[in-house]
Amino acid sequence: MAERMNVNPTRMMLTSLKKRLKTATRGHKLLKDKRDELMKEFLEMARENGRLRQEVEKRMEQVHKSFSVASAVMSEEVMEESLMFPKQGVILDVQNKNIMSVDVPVFSFTTTAEDPTNIFPYGFARTSGELDNAVSSLSDLFPMLLDLAAKEKETALIAAELEKTRRRVNALEYVMIPQLQLTIRYIQMKLDENERGNQTRLMKVKDMMLEQAIEEKRQKDEEAMANFVG
């Protein structure tokens, strides 16, 4: 339950609090709209992220099987020697895009070799076809892995912004706005009490002045009558 703010019950303070309440109410609506949009964006990202992760895991499993078969038909020394010096490399470029005031990463890459299909760092005489399939599949999978990494980071950032926005909405809805409303009612009540008190005092002063005027008139009338009789 919100507690009343400890402020002086003046008209200036009442005006200031009403302005703050108006701003808080407008901010609450904007943040609620942002929270709802972030939730929609997050759910869409989560679904896409889950679909992409399943696809990547499925293809990674196939790559792992190909490497396992290659390891079974090739000696460990030949396998290590074949993969010791990679022929192809990548240069990763990271950009940002803005989603609902959240900067999320966008990954892209270029290959270091002129021919991007030049991926086999070994000759084909001593290696098996399964190793070729494994290296080729892993190369094809790399863009998907990069896309998955970007989407998972994007989802995590959106989730963090969603939680922060949700806390702000709750703070406004359940703490600040009720506190302002309660304080405004308190000040208004105090001002009304003061107004009624002032009216009561004015009425008493008016009655006292009227009584004094009546008394002064009575005294004058008595003096006039005494002078007339004398």
C-alpha positions in Angstrom: 0.0 0.0 0.0 1.3 3.4 -1.0 2.2 5.9 1.8 1.5 9.6 1.7 4.4 11.9 0.9 5.6 14.1 3.7 5.0 17.6 2.2 3.6 20.9 3.3 -0.2 21.1 2.4 0.0 24.3 0.3 -1.6 25.3 -3.0 1.8 25.6 -4.6 2.6 22.0 -3.6 -0.8 20.8 -4.8 -0.2 22.3 -8.2 3.3 20.8 -8.4 2.0 17.3 -7.4 -0.9 17.5 -9.9 1.7 18.2 -12.7 3.8 15.3 -11.5 0.7 13.0 -11.5 -0.1 14.0 -15.0 3.4 13.3 -16.2 3.6 10.0 -14.3 0.2 8.9 -15.8 1.4 9.8 -19.3 4.7 8.0 -18.7 2.9 5.0 -17.4 0.8 4.7 -20.5 3.8 5.0 -22.8 5.8 2.4 -20.8 2.8 0.0 -20.9 2.7 0.3 -24.6 6.5 -0.2 -24.8 6.2 -3.3 -22.5 3.5 -4.8 -24.7 5.5 -4.2 -27.9 8.6 -5.7 -26.3 6.6 -8.7 -25.2 5.4 -9.3 -28.8 8.9 -8.8 -30.1 10.4 -11.2 -27.5 7.9 -14.0 -28.2 8.5 -13.8 -31.9 12.3 -13.8 -31.3 12.0 -16.7 -28.9 10.0 -18.8 -31.4 12.5 -18.0 -34.2 15.4 -18.6 -31.9 14.0 -22.0 -30.9 13.4 -23.0 -34.5 16.9 -22.0 -35.5 18.5 -23.7 -32.5 16.7 -27.0 -33.4 17.9 -26.8 -37.0 21.5 -26.0 -35.9 21.6 -28.8 -33.3 20.2 -31.2 -36.0 22.9 -30.3 -38.5 25.6 -30.3 -35.8 24.6 -33.8 -34.9 25.1 -34.8 -38.6 28.5 -33.1 -38.6 29.5 -34.9 -35.4 28.5 -38.2 -37.0 30.6 -37.5 -40.1 33.6 -36.7 -37.9 33.1 -39.8 -35.9 33.0 -42.0 -39.0 36.1 -40.2 -40.4 37.9 -40.9 -37.0 37.0 -44.6 -37.3 38.4 -45.0 -40.8 41.5 -42.7 -40.4 44.3 -42.9 -37.9 44.4 -40.3 -35.2 47.7 -38.9 -36.4 46.4 -38.4 -40.0 43.3 -36.8 -38.6 45.2 -34.3 -36.5 47.7 -33.6 -39.3 44.9 -33.0 -41.8 43.2 -30.4 -39.6 46.2 -28.8 -38.0 46.5 -25.8 -40.3 43.2 -24.4 -41.5 43.3 -23.0 -45.0 40.2 -20.7 -44.6 39.6 -18.0 -42.0 36.9 -15.4 -41.4 36.9 -11.7 -40.4 33.9 -11.0 -38.2 32.1 -7.6 -38.5 29.7 -6.5 -35.7 27.1 -3.8 -36.4 24.2 -2.7 -34.3 20.5 -2.2 -35.0 17.9 -0.6 -32.8 14.8 -2.5 -31.7 12.5 -0.6 -29.3 15.4 1.5 -28.0 17.6 -1.5 -27.6 20.8 -1.9 -29.5 21.2 -5.5 -30.7 24.2 -7.0 -32.6 24.2 -7.9 -36.2 27.0 -10.2 -37.3 28.5 -10.6 -40.7 31.8 -12.1 -42.0 34.1 -12.3 -44.9 36.5 -15.1 -45.7 40.2 -14.5 -45.6 40.8 -16.6 -48.8 39.8 -15.2 -52.1 37.8 -18.3 -52.9 35.3 -18.9 -50.1 34.9 -22.6 -51.3 38.6 -23.3 -50.6 38.0 -24.9 -47.2 40.0 -28.1 -47.2 43.4 -27.8 -45.6 44.6 -31.2 -46.8 45.1 -33.3 -49.8 42.5 -36.0 -50.6 44.9 -38.9 -51.0 45.1 -39.9 -47.3 41.7 -38.7 -46.0 38.3 -40.2 -46.2 35.2 -38.8 -47.9 33.5 -38.6 -44.5 36.0 -36.0 -43.4 35.3 -34.0 -46.5 31.6 -34.2 -45.8 32.2 -33.1 -42.1 34.4 -30.1 -43.1 32.0 -29.0 -45.9 28.9 -29.4 -43.6 30.6 -27.4 -40.8 31.5 -24.6 -43.3 27.9 -24.4 -44.5 26.7 -24.4 -40.9 28.9 -21.5 -39.9 26.5 -18.7 -41.1 23.7 -20.4 -39.2 25.8 -20.5 -36.0 26.6 -16.8 -36.4 22.9 -16.0 -36.9 22.0 -18.1 -33.9 24.5 -16.3 -31.7 23.1 -13.0 -32.8 19.5 -14.0 -32.2 20.3 -15.4 -28.8 22.1 -12.2 -27.8 19.2 -10.2 -29.3 16.7 -12.2 -27.3 18.6 -11.8 -24.1 18.9 -8.0 -24.5 15.2 -7.7 -25.3 14.3 -9.8 -22.3 16.5 -7.6 -20.0 14.8 -4.5 -21.4 11.4 -6.1 -21.0 12.1 -6.8 -17.4 13.4 -3.3 -16.7 10.3 -1.8 -18.4 8.0 -4.1 -16.5 9.6 -3.0 -13.2 9.1 0.7 -14.1 5.5 0.1 -15.1 4.8 -1.6 -11.7 6.7 1.1 -9.8 4.5 3.8 -11.4 1.3 1.8 -11.2 1.6 0.5 -7.7 3.8 3.1 -5.9 4.3 6.5 -7.5 0.8 7.2 -8.9 -1.1 5.9 -5.8 1.3 7.9 -3.6 0.8 11.1 -5.6 -3.0 10.6 -5.6 -3.1 10.0 -1.9 -0.9 13.0 -1.2 -3.1 15.2 -3.5 -6.2 14.1 -1.6 -4.6 14.9 1.7 -3.5 18.4 0.6 -6.9 19.1 -0.9 -8.6 17.9 2.4 -6.3 20.2 4.4 -6.9 23.1 2.2 -10.6 22.6 2.4 -10.4 22.4 6.2 -8.4 25.6 6.3 -10.9 27.3 4.0 -13.8 26.2 6.3 -11.8 27.4 9.3 -11.2 30.8 7.7 -14.9 31.1 6.8 -15.8 30.3 10.4 -13.4 32.8 11.7 -14.7 35.5 9.3 -18.2 34.8 10.3 -17.3 35.1 14.0 -15.4 38.4 13.3 -18.4 39.6 11.4 -20.8 38.7 14.3 -18.4 40.4 16.7 -18.3 43.6 14.6 -22.1 43.5 14.3 -22.5 43.2 18.0 -20.0 46.0 18.6 -21.9 48.2 16.1 -25.2 47.4 17.8 -23.7 48.2 21.2 -22.2 51.5 20.0 -25.5 52.5 18.5 -27.4 51.6 21.7 -24.9 53.7 23.7 -25.3 56.6 21.4 -29.1 56.3 21.6 -29.0 56.3 25.3 -26.7 59.4 25.4 -29.0 61.2 23.0 -32.0 60.4 25.0 -30.2 61.5 28.2 -29.3 64.8 26.6 -32.8 65.3 25.3 -34.4 64.7 28.8 -31.8 66.9 30.5 
